[in-house]
Amino acid sequence: MLYPVRILDARGKLRKLVSRQELSQLHWKNFERMISGEFNMMNSRKRSGQGDGLNDGPDYEEETLESDT
């Protein structure tokens, strides 16, 4: 269930009131984009040439655990 959201300015005065219906529409629009792949973070980074650095490989040399017996 979504509740109305109040957006306040620095002085605490009401700037905008976002209704439950508007929040619901925004949620489902973003959900549809995510399902269709528009919000796929990995694909957008690969297209832009930026990586997250997580899958670039280790920063150390890997050791093997082979026994000498």
Secondary structure, DSSP 4 states (H G I P E B T S, - for coil): ----EEEE-TTS-EEEEE-HHHHHHHHHHHHHHHHHTTT-HHHHHHHHT---SSSS--SSPPPP-----
